[in-house]
Amino acid sequence: MLKLSKLTDYAVVALVRLGQKSEVTTSPVLSRSTGIPEPTVAKVLKILATQGIVTSQRGARGGYRLAQPLEDISIAAVIQAIDGPISLTTCVDGGDCDARSTCGLGGQWDMVNAAMRFQPLRWQT
């Protein structure tokens, strides 16, 4: 089973909530509306901002908003922003594998991994 990390799960929840708002939203407001602790929301938003998924605005009226419409943000982009590159197995994209000499699937996982990375996801808001 492929399971999202808790931080990625929080990122998805925060993005869905940001997608429901048209105005700039602060991390304390997102924390209250999602039930996610504020330090965690702030951490997630900072990561998402560095990856260009959300934009930040400083100042008294500062906060965060989506950098693009929610439907244009892939879940793969969110996973990669929080957890790093998506790979189903260690041999995907040329990684080391202890079983390379005995495994008949070398290179076959690349197609599956690519499909998972770029498959659009419909967000439910």
C-alpha positions, 0 to 999 in steps of 0.5 A, a space after each residue: 500500500 502506498 501511504 502519504 506521510 502525515 505532513 503530506 496529508 496536512 498539506 493536502 488538507 491545507 491546499 483544499 481549504 485554501 482552494 475554498 478561499 479567494 482571499 489571502 489566508 494566514 496560518 492561524 486561520 487555516 489552523 483553526 479551520 482545519 484542526 491542524 496545529 498552527 506550527 505544522 500549518 506554518 511549516 507546510 505552507 513554507 515548504 509549499 511556498 518554496 516549491 511555488 505551489 502557494 504564494 506568500 504575502 508579507 505584512 499586516 494583510 499577509 498570508 498565503 494563497 494558491 499560486 494557481 487554481 487547485 485543479 491545476 495542482 497535481 497531487 504528485 507535485 504536493 507529495 514531491 514538495 513535502 516528501 521528495 521524489 516519488 519512486 515506487 522502487 529503488 531501481 526507478 530512475 536509476 537508483 541502486 537495487 540489491 536485486 538488480 542482477 536477479 530481478 527481471 523487472 529492471 526498467 519496467 517500473 519506470 512506466 508505472 512510476 511516470 504514470 503515477 507522477 503525472 496522473 491528474 487528480 480531481 480535488 474534492 472541495 
